[in-house]
Structures are given as structure tokens and as C-alpha cells.
Amino acid sequence: MYDSQAVLDGLSGIPVAFLIIGAVLFAGFYGYYIESIRLGLKQRTYCVPVGANMFNFAHDLVFVAMFRHWFHEVDHWVFKAFWWGLVVFMAMELCIHAQTLRYGRRDLFPKLGRAHFVLAYLGMQAGFVIAFLFLLSLLPGDELFLVKISISVALNAAFGLAFVLRREGSSSRLQAVLLLVGAVTMFFAFLPLLSPFFESAVYRSLGVLAVSCAAIYLWIVSRSLQRRRAVVKAEPAGSRARSTDVNEGPASPARS
């Protein structure tokens, strides 16, 4: 495991490089969620995989709940800023939860009524929080949550690929690009900058896997857009004006 104090000391020595790379990383994932919320509103659906959003929310909830650890024990401006950043990120995760609860019942649990669906969904989120706390107990040396956040990024890429394979048309190219930028930055710039621990073969392999999933995700979305452009181009001029924006995919019917 990495040396927490060495990481903190290193952060004090490379502030400019860290700020630039950190800004790219945050822009990637903030942008991914903002675009997902916008697309969900437009298509009246949910556009972040349920498992990914639930794991992200569990991670961020536990991180934010550990206020004393970050502000009094770690006591470093980077992690204090990160704490505030995750408070904002949790608000976006809650927006995705709201969209999923509003539009996702028929897609996720079609045999359940509204009340039972909500209870099942909340139970799943509670299960993710419990699972994350168990993960926390398995990684006592990960005091700065660097391993856990890298797991979160890898899961986002994997869940994202599974999501677009199952629901092609519910993702935009911008979403895919931002997810790819986040994965590349996390595993091949951000983490290696902090500790040699993240330059190991295991972490490089995890990074290659995450980036590969994100790259395939982008390829599938791009291929889908090309097909839709071809269809729109072949349509008569009168019906072309009524076609859906080919950059974003067909609007999904409202789900209740």
C-alpha cells in the first residue's frame, strides 16, 4: 500500500501539476454527470448505470461522513477541497437517483408497483453502502481513499460499457468522451503522480481495463450515431425535420 504521509508531502511539492491534472479529472467526471442529467431530462429516462451511480454515492457518502478524518486528522487543503467537491457531486448523484426512480421502474423492475420499486431501489442503495463499508474494512491502509476511488472509476467504465450495450441510444458521444478522459487521467496521470504504488503492473492492468471499457463505450456510441445519421439522411425532406437530434439518440418514452 502507498505511504499516506509521503503522498501528502508530495502534494505539497507538486501543486501546479496536481492542480492541472486534478482539474482535468474533475472536469471529466463532473461533465459526465452534468451531461447525463441533461440527457436524462431531454429523453425522459436515466442515463447513468444504476450500479455505477449507487457505488459512487456509497463512496461519496462515506467520504463526506468522515469529516473529522479529512479536516482534523489528514488536515490537508487538497482533501478538504475534495470533500467539498464530493458534496457537490453527491447532489448530482441524487439527481440521477431521482431520474432513475421516476423513469426506471419498467426497465429495472417491471413487475413491481411504484411503492415496491422505490423500496427495492432504496434497499439496493443501502446494500451498496454496506458493501462499501466492508470494502473499507478490507483496505485499512487506504487512508486517503485513493484505492477506493480508483475502483470507483474502473466500475464506472465497466458499468458504462454494459449499460450502452443493453440500452444503445441512451448515451451521447460527449458522455463517452468525458468518461474516457476521466479514466485515462485517473490511472495514467493522477494516481502515478501521487505514489509509485500506482505504477505497479496490477494498477497498470486495471487502468488498461478501465480505459478499454471506456474506449469501447465511445466506439459503440459513435457507431450508433453514424447509423442514425445515415437513416436521417435517407429520410424524405418532410420527415427529416421531425427526426430526433442524431447527436444524442432517440428520446425514450417516459417510464413510470
N, C-alpha and C positions, 0 to 999 in steps of 0.2 A: 504494500500500500504506500501511497505517497506520504511525505513528511509535511504535515499541515503548517508548521511554523516556517519551513523552507518555502512553501507556496506563498505565504503571507509576506515573507521577506522579499521574495522575488517580485511580487506585485508592486511593492514599493519602489523597485528598481527599474521597472519597465512600464511606467504609467501610460505613456503615449501610445506605444504599440498595443498595450492591453485595451485602451480606450477605443482605438480604431477597430480592432478585431471584435471587441465586445459589442460595439455599435453595429457592426455588420451582422453579428449573431442575433442580437435582439431585433434588429430591423427585419431579419428573415422570419423569425417566429411571430413577432407582433404582426407583421404584414400578412403572414399566412392566416392568422386568426381573423384579422380585420377583413381580409378578402373572403374568408369562409362565411363570416357573419353577413357580409353584403350579399354574397351569392345565395345564401340561405333565405334572406329576405326576398330577393328577386324571384327565386324559384319556388318559394314556399316549401322548403324542405330543410334538412340538416346536412351540412357539408364537411363535418369533421367526424372521423370514425369514432364510434361510441367508446370503444376500448381505449383509444388514444386519449380522448378528452377526459375520461374517468381516471386514467393513470396520471395525467398531467395535473388534474385537480387534486388528487390524493397527495401527490408530491408537493404541490404548492401549499396546500392546506397545512400539512405537517411542517413545512419550512416556515411558513408565516407564524404558526403557533409557537415555534421555538424562538420567540422574540428575545428572551433573555440570553439565549445562547449566542445569537448574532450581535446583539447590541452591547453585551456586557462581558462575554467570555471571548468570543472571536474579536470583537471590537475593532473592525477594520472597515474603512469607508466603502470599499468595494462591495462587501457583503451587506452593509447597511443599505446601500443603493439598490442592490439586488433584491433585498427584502421589499422595498417599496415598489420595485418593478414587478415583483410577483403579485403584490396586492392588486395592481392594475391588471395583470394578466389573469388573475382569478375572476375579475369582473367579466372579461371576455369569455372565459370558460363557462361562467354562469349563463351568458347569453347563448352559447352553444347548447348548454343543457336545456334552456328554455325552448329553443328551436326544436331540439330533439323530442322533448316532451309534447310539444304542440303538433309536430308533423310526423313523428316517427313511429307511432303505435302500429299502424298497419304494416309497416315494413319490418319492425322488430318483433312485436308480439301481436299478430293479427287476431288471435283467439281470445285475447284479454279485453275486458272492458276498460274504460278510461281510468277509473279509480284503481283497479288492479294493476294496470300498466304503470301508473305513477308509483305505486308501492313497490312493484318489481324493479323499476328503474332506480329508485332511491336505495333499495336493498343492494342492488349491484354496485352502486357508488360506495355504500358503506363497506361492502366486501373488498373493493379496491383499496380503501383506506386501511382496513385491517391487514390486507396483504402487503401494503407499503410499510406499515409499522413492523411487520415480520421481516421484510427486507432490511429495514433499519437495524433490527437486532442482529442480522447476519453480517452487517458491514460496520462494526464498531469503529474501525479505523478511518471511515469516510466522514470525518468531522465537518468537512466543508461541502458535502453533498455533491462532489464532483463526479464520483462514480454513478451516483443515482441519477443525476441529470443527464449523463451520457446514455444511460439505459433508457431514459425517457425519450431522448432524441431518436435512438435506434428503434424503439417501439413505434414512435410516430411515423417513421418511414415505412416500417413493415405493415402497420395497420393501414397506412395510407394506400399502399400498393394493393392490399387485399380489398380495400374499400372501392377503389376505382375499377378493379376487375369485376366486382359484383354490381356496382352501380355506375357504369360508364355514362357520362353525361352530367354527373353531379359535381364535377370539378372543373376549374378553369386552368388555363396554362399558367397564369400568374400564381395561383396556389402552388402548382407543381414546382415552378421555378424557385419560389421562396422556400419551400421545404428542402429542395436540393441545396440551395445556398446555405441554409441552416445546418444541414448535415455535414457538408464539406467543411464549413468554418469550425464547427464544434470539434470534429475528430482530427482535422489536419492543420489547424491553426490555433484555436483557443486552448484546448487541453494540452497539446505538446508544449505550448508556451509556458504553462504553469508548472509542469513536472516531467522528468524523464520517465516516470511511471507510465505515462500515457503514450510513450513511444514504443512500448513493447509489442511483440508480434500479435499477442491476443487483442490488444486495443486497436492495432492497425487493421486486423482482420474484422473486428466489429465495425470499424469505420468504413471499410470497403463494402461490407454487407449493407450497412445503412445507406451509404451513398448509391450503391447499386439499386436498392429498392426505390430510392427517390428518383434516380435517373430513369428507371423503367416506368415509374409512375408518370414522369414528364413525357416519355415517349408515347405511352398509351393515350394520354390526353391530347397530345399533338396529332396523333394519328386519327383520333376521333374527330378533332376539329377539321382536319383535311377532308375527311369523308363528308362531313356536314356541309363544308364549303362546296364540294362537288355536287351535292344534292341541290343546294340552293342555286348554284349556277345553272343547273339543268332545268330548274322550275320555270314556268311561264312568267313573264314580267309582272302580270297582275297578282299572282300569288306570292311572288318574291318579296313584295313589300310587307307581307304579313308574316314572313318567316322569323323565327327566333334568332337572336344575335348569335352567330356561329362561333364567336369567341368564348361563349360561356356555356353552351349546351342548352338543350331544350328545357323549358320550365317544367317542373314536376307538379302534378296536381296536388292540391292541399290535402294533407293527411290528417285525420282526426283520431 
